[in-house]
């Protein structure tokens, strides 16, 4: 395989590297309030575009059948909102005796309490060819659950409380996830024949939008002047985050491929991504509300700012491997 052909095939991973480099060179372009206005273009337009795209490309009967897959939904939601934060809490009891920055450790706990994301898990599931309908359902449903459950988990594990504006977060979720998905489905009904004939590159479109999200995420990270911590703690946290992701992906893979699990290979793909991914879009606003007034808020936010791009990077690198496994199992 030639270099150009290889780059063309792995363009998304190359794109991730380039947008991170661009964010490092000039982070002010993509920060909140900057020229790109990510608080509008990313929070509303980009996320809405992803779900409109999903609604347009998803066959209605697949989404309907996904609603009935109760066992899969229970597995994902229990793993994400019960097992994940509990396991992190137990792990942090051991790490508390180490010299790692205590606010970064609190940040790791907040990562565990977050709901699934509304975009990355869907895109990676689609890239592999997994059960996209189940991924969409769990991303949307998990996000709605997270509005109520995440603040309660933060209170339980960290003892921080504040009034969370449920109505504003709920309305934003409804407008950026549910409405675009429904509109996409309605439009699909009228242009179904054209879509099946032309086969638009839905996956490529979603991937390009995701690159925008990654870029603005890293712009926020690089532009934050309050992030002042020792390199030892930061390196250890990065290592822990990748280790947690790999371990939990492997764990969900083992559970969902047991002989008595009744999950298909396509279901397993959706489970792996939806169970282990965490939402930055919902997480950062929620942290700012729950930890309002904390001078260490920026440090608490660091693990989530790392976890979000790390889950996309790791997931993207594993797409060819998971896809090969799924294809071999379906033969």
C-alpha positions in Angstrom: 0.0 0.0 0.0 1.5 3.4 -1.1 1.9 6.3 1.3 -0.8 8.4 -0.3 -3.3 5.5 -0.3 -2.5 4.8 3.3 -3.0 8.5 4.2 -6.3 8.5 2.3 -7.5 5.5 4.2 -6.4 6.8 7.6 -7.3 10.5 6.9 -9.4 10.8 10.1 -6.5 9.9 12.4 -4.2 12.2 10.4 -7.0 14.9 10.8 -6.9 14.4 14.6 -3.2 15.0 14.7 -3.5 18.1 12.5 -6.3 19.7 14.5 -4.5 19.1 17.8 -1.4 20.7 16.3 -3.5 23.7 15.0 -5.1 24.1 18.4 -1.7 24.1 20.1 -0.3 26.8 17.7 -3.3 29.2 18.0 -5.8 28.1 20.6 -7.6 31.5 20.7 -9.3 30.8 17.4 -11.4 27.9 18.8 -12.0 28.9 22.4 -15.3 30.0 23.8 -16.0 33.6 22.6 -13.3 33.2 19.8 -13.8 33.7 16.1 -15.3 30.2 15.6 -17.9 30.9 18.4 -17.9 27.2 19.6 -20.5 27.9 22.2 -22.9 28.2 19.2 -21.2 26.4 16.3 -20.2 23.3 18.3 -22.7 23.2 21.2 -25.7 23.6 18.9 -24.9 23.4 15.2 -22.2 20.7 15.1 -24.0 18.3 17.5 -27.3 19.0 15.8 -25.7 18.3 12.4 -24.3 14.9 13.7 -27.8 13.8 14.8 -29.6 15.2 11.8 -27.1 13.2 9.7 -27.7 10.1 11.8 -31.5 10.6 11.4 -31.1 11.0 7.7 -29.0 7.9 7.3 -30.7 5.6 9.7 -33.4 3.3 8.6 -36.5 3.8 10.7 -37.1 0.1 11.2 -33.6 -0.3 12.7 -34.3 2.5 15.2 -37.6 0.9 16.2 -35.9 -2.5 16.7 -33.2 -0.8 18.8 -35.9 0.6 21.2 -36.9 -3.0 22.0 -33.4 -4.2 22.8 -33.9 -3.6 26.5 -31.1 -5.9 27.7 -28.5 -4.0 25.7 -29.8 -0.6 27.0 -29.7 -1.8 30.6 -26.2 -3.1 30.2 -24.9 0.2 28.8 -26.7 2.4 31.3 -25.8 0.4 34.4 -22.2 0.1 33.3 -21.9 3.8 32.6 -23.8 5.3 35.5 -23.3 2.7 38.2 -20.3 0.4 37.7 -18.0 3.1 36.1 -18.2 5.7 38.9 -18.1 3.1 41.6 -15.0 1.4 40.2 -13.3 4.8 39.8 -14.1 5.7 43.4 -12.6 2.4 44.7 -9.5 3.0 42.6 -9.1 6.5 43.9 -9.0 5.2 47.5 -5.7 3.7 46.6 -4.4 6.7 44.6 -5.3 9.1 47.5 -2.1 8.0 49.3 0.1 9.0 46.3 1.6 12.5 45.7 -0.8 13.0 42.7 -2.6 16.3 42.7 -5.8 15.8 44.8 -7.8 18.1 42.5 -6.9 16.0 39.5 -8.0 12.9 41.4 -11.4 14.6 42.1 -11.5 15.4 38.4 -11.1 11.7 37.7 -14.1 11.0 39.9 -16.2 13.5 38.0 -15.3 11.8 34.7 -16.7 8.5 36.1 -20.0 10.3 37.0 -20.5 11.7 33.5 -23.2 10.4 31.1 -22.3 9.0 27.6 -21.6 11.5 24.9 -24.0 12.6 22.2 -21.7 12.2 19.3 -18.4 10.3 19.4 -19.8 6.8 20.4 -22.3 7.0 17.6 -19.7 8.0 15.0 -17.2 5.3 16.0 -19.9 2.7 16.1 -20.9 3.7 12.6 -17.3 3.7 11.4 -16.9 0.1 12.5 -20.3 -0.9 11.1 -21.8 -1.8 14.5 -25.4 -1.3 15.8 -25.7 2.4 15.1 -29.4 2.5 16.1 -28.5 1.1 19.6 -25.6 3.6 19.9 -27.9 6.5 19.0 -30.6 5.4 21.5 -28.1 4.9 24.3 -26.4 8.2 23.7 -29.6 10.1 23.7 -31.2 8.2 26.6 -28.0 8.2 28.7 -27.7 12.0 28.2 -31.2 12.5 29.5 -30.5 10.2 32.5 -27.3 12.1 33.1 -29.1 15.4 33.6 -30.6 13.9 36.8 -28.2 11.2 37.8 -24.8 12.9 37.2 -25.4 15.7 39.8 -26.6 13.1 42.3 -23.4 11.0 41.7 -21.2 14.1 42.1 -23.0 14.8 45.4 -22.6 11.2 46.5 -18.9 10.7 45.7 -17.6 14.3 46.2 -20.1 15.9 48.5 -20.5 19.0 46.3 -24.0 20.3 45.8 -25.6 23.1 43.9 -28.8 23.8 42.1 -28.6 22.5 38.5 -30.8 24.1 35.9 -32.4 20.9 34.8 -34.8 22.7 32.4 -32.1 24.5 30.4 -29.9 21.4 30.0 -33.0 19.3 29.2 -34.2 21.8 26.6 -30.7 22.0 25.0 -30.5 18.2 24.8 -34.0 18.1 23.3 -33.1 20.7 20.7 -29.6 19.3 19.7 -30.3 15.6 19.9 -34.0 14.6 19.7 -35.3 17.3 17.3 -32.5 17.0 14.6 -32.9 13.2 14.8 -36.6 13.4 14.2 -36.2 16.0 11.4 -33.6 13.7 9.8 -36.0 10.8 9.9 -38.9 12.9 8.4 -36.7 14.2 5.6 -35.5 10.6 4.9 -39.1 9.5 4.3 -39.4 12.0 1.4 -36.0 11.4 -0.2 -35.5 7.7 0.7 -35.1 6.6 -3.0 -32.6 9.3 -3.7 -30.5 8.5 -0.7 -30.4 4.8 -1.6 -29.5 5.6 -5.2 -26.8 8.2 -4.4 -25.5 6.8 -1.1 -24.2 10.1 0.4 -21.0 9.8 2.5 -22.7 10.1 5.9 -19.8 8.7 7.8 -17.3 11.1 6.3 -19.6 14.1 7.0 -19.9 13.1 10.7 -16.2 12.5 11.0 -15.5 16.0 9.7 -17.9 17.5 12.2 -16.2 15.5 14.9 -12.8 17.0 13.9 -14.3 20.4 14.6 -15.3 19.3 18.1 -11.9 17.9 18.8 -10.2 21.1 17.6 -12.3 23.4 19.9 -11.9 21.0 22.8 -8.1 21.2 22.6 -8.3 25.0 22.0 -10.0 25.2 25.4 -7.4 23.0 27.0 -4.4 24.9 25.6 -5.9 28.4 26.2 -6.7 27.9 29.9 -4.2 30.0 31.8 -5.3 28.7 35.2 -4.1 25.2 34.5 -1.0 25.2 36.7 0.1 21.7 37.8 3.2 19.6 38.1 4.1 17.5 35.0 4.4 14.4 37.1 0.7 14.5 38.1 -0.4 15.3 34.5 1.6 12.5 33.0 0.3 10.0 35.6 -3.3 11.2 35.0 -3.0 10.8 31.2 -1.6 7.3 31.7 -4.4 6.4 34.2 -7.1 7.7 31.7 -5.8 5.6 28.8 -5.4 2.6 31.1 -9.0 3.0 32.4 -10.4 3.3 28.9 -8.5 0.2 27.6 -9.5 -1.8 30.7 -13.1 -0.9 30.6 -13.3 -1.5 26.8 -11.8 -4.9 27.3 -14.2 -5.6 30.2 -17.3 -4.7 28.2 -16.0 -6.8 25.3 -15.6 -9.8 27.6 -19.1 -9.4 29.2 -20.9 -8.8 25.9 -19.2 -11.7 24.0 -20.0 -14.4 26.6 -21.8 -17.4 25.2 -25.0 -16.7 27.2 -25.0 -12.9 26.5 -27.3 -13.1 23.4 -25.5 -10.0 22.0 -24.5 -9.9 18.3 -21.1 -8.7 17.2 -22.7 -5.4 16.0 -24.3 -5.0 19.5 -20.9 -5.6 21.1 -19.4 -2.7 19.1 -22.1 -0.3 20.3 -21.7 -1.6 23.9 -17.9 -1.1 23.9 -18.1 2.6 22.8 -21.3 3.7 24.5 -20.3 2.1 27.9 -16.9 3.6 28.1 -17.3 7.1 26.5 -18.0 10.1 28.6 -19.7 13.4 27.6 -17.6 16.6 27.5 -20.5 18.6 26.0 -22.7 17.9 29.0 -19.9 17.5 31.5 -18.1 20.9 31.4 -21.3 23.0 31.8 -22.4 20.7 34.6 -19.0 20.9 36.4 -19.2 24.7 36.2 -22.6 24.7 37.9 -22.0 22.0 40.5 -18.5 23.4 41.4 -19.4 27.1 41.1 -17.0 29.2 43.1 -14.2 26.5 43.4 -10.9 28.1 42.7 -9.6 24.7 41.5 -12.4 24.2 39.0 -9.9 24.3 36.1 -7.9 21.5 37.6 -11.1 19.4 38.3 -11.9 19.9 34.6 -8.6 18.7 33.3 -9.2 14.9 33.4 -12.5 15.4 31.5 -10.7 17.6 28.9 -8.1 14.8 28.5 -10.6 11.9 28.6 -12.8 13.3 25.8 -10.1 13.6 23.0 -8.4 10.4 24.4 -11.6 8.3 24.0 -11.9 9.6 20.4 -8.2 9.0 19.6 -8.1 5.5 21.2 -11.5 4.6 19.6 -10.3 5.7 16.2 -7.1 3.7 16.4 -9.0 0.6 17.4 -11.6 1.0 14.6 -9.7 -1.3 12.1 -9.1 -4.0 14.7 -12.7 -4.0 16.0 -14.0 -4.0 12.4 -11.9 -6.9 11.5 -13.1 -8.9 14.5 -16.7 -8.1 13.8 -16.5 -9.1 10.1 -14.8 -12.3 11.0 -17.5 -13.1 13.6 -20.3 -12.4 11.1 -19.0 -14.8 8.4 
